Amino acid sequence: MNYGYVSDLILQDGAVEAVVVQPNVAYGAVGYRAYPYYGYPDGAGWSAGSLYYDMPYRLEDIGEVETFDYGDLSS
């Protein structure tokens, strides 16, 4: 199911920590959301060659994530 589009990545110490997603308005979610990165190599998320980032969440889970504010990031 197409939840939305990856808009950005949050890096810490040279590693991806979170994926910033702009949800599809069909889900009733407005604004960006940041989700922990569960990627390669643990079998969830994204792997080299994939066209998609599969998030390990159910529809009920995604509504619980607060809107992400870029101003909250420290430099």
Contacts in CASP RR format, 6 or more apart in sequence:
PFRMAT RR
TARGET T0000
AUTHOR 0000-0000-0000
METHOD contacts of the structure
MODEL  1
MNYGYVSDLILQDGAVEAVVVQPNVAYGAVGYRAYPYYGYPDGAGWSAGS
LYYDMPYRLEDIGEVETFDYGDLSS
1 59 0 8 1.000
2 24 0 8 1.000
3 21 0 8 1.000
3 23 0 8 1.000
3 24 0 8 1.000
3 27 0 8 1.000
3 55 0 8 1.000
3 62 0 8 1.000
4 21 0 8 1.000
4 22 0 8 1.000
4 23 0 8 1.000
4 24 0 8 1.000
5 21 0 8 1.000
5 22 0 8 1.000
5 24 0 8 1.000
6 19 0 8 1.000
6 20 0 8 1.000
6 21 0 8 1.000
6 53 0 8 1.000
7 20 0 8 1.000
7 21 0 8 1.000
7 22 0 8 1.000
7 32 0 8 1.000
8 19 0 8 1.000
8 20 0 8 1.000
8 32 0 8 1.000
9 16 0 8 1.000
9 18 0 8 1.000
9 19 0 8 1.000
9 20 0 8 1.000
9 37 0 8 1.000
10 16 0 8 1.000
10 17 0 8 1.000
10 18 0 8 1.000
10 19 0 8 1.000
10 20 0 8 1.000
10 34 0 8 1.000
10 73 0 8 1.000
11 17 0 8 1.000
16 37 0 8 1.000
16 39 0 8 1.000
17 36 0 8 1.000
17 37 0 8 1.000
18 34 0 8 1.000
18 35 0 8 1.000
18 36 0 8 1.000
18 37 0 8 1.000
19 34 0 8 1.000
19 35 0 8 1.000
19 36 0 8 1.000
19 37 0 8 1.000
19 53 0 8 1.000
19 55 0 8 1.000
20 32 0 8 1.000
20 33 0 8 1.000
20 34 0 8 1.000
20 68 0 8 1.000
21 32 0 8 1.000
21 33 0 8 1.000
21 34 0 8 1.000
21 35 0 8 1.000
21 55 0 8 1.000
22 31 0 8 1.000
22 32 0 8 1.000
23 29 0 8 1.000
23 30 0 8 1.000
23 31 0 8 1.000
23 33 0 8 1.000
23 62 0 8 1.000
27 59 0 8 1.000
27 62 0 8 1.000
27 63 0 8 1.000
29 62 0 8 1.000
29 63 0 8 1.000
30 67 0 8 1.000
31 67 0 8 1.000
31 68 0 8 1.000
32 67 0 8 1.000
32 68 0 8 1.000
32 70 0 8 1.000
33 62 0 8 1.000
33 65 0 8 1.000
33 66 0 8 1.000
33 67 0 8 1.000
33 68 0 8 1.000
34 65 0 8 1.000
34 68 0 8 1.000
35 55 0 8 1.000
35 57 0 8 1.000
35 65 0 8 1.000
37 45 0 8 1.000
38 44 0 8 1.000
38 45 0 8 1.000
38 55 0 8 1.000
38 56 0 8 1.000
39 45 0 8 1.000
39 46 0 8 1.000
39 47 0 8 1.000
40 46 0 8 1.000
40 47 0 8 1.000
40 48 0 8 1.000
41 47 0 8 1.000
44 54 0 8 1.000
44 56 0 8 1.000
45 53 0 8 1.000
45 54 0 8 1.000
45 55 0 8 1.000
45 56 0 8 1.000
46 52 0 8 1.000
46 53 0 8 1.000
46 54 0 8 1.000
55 62 0 8 1.000
END
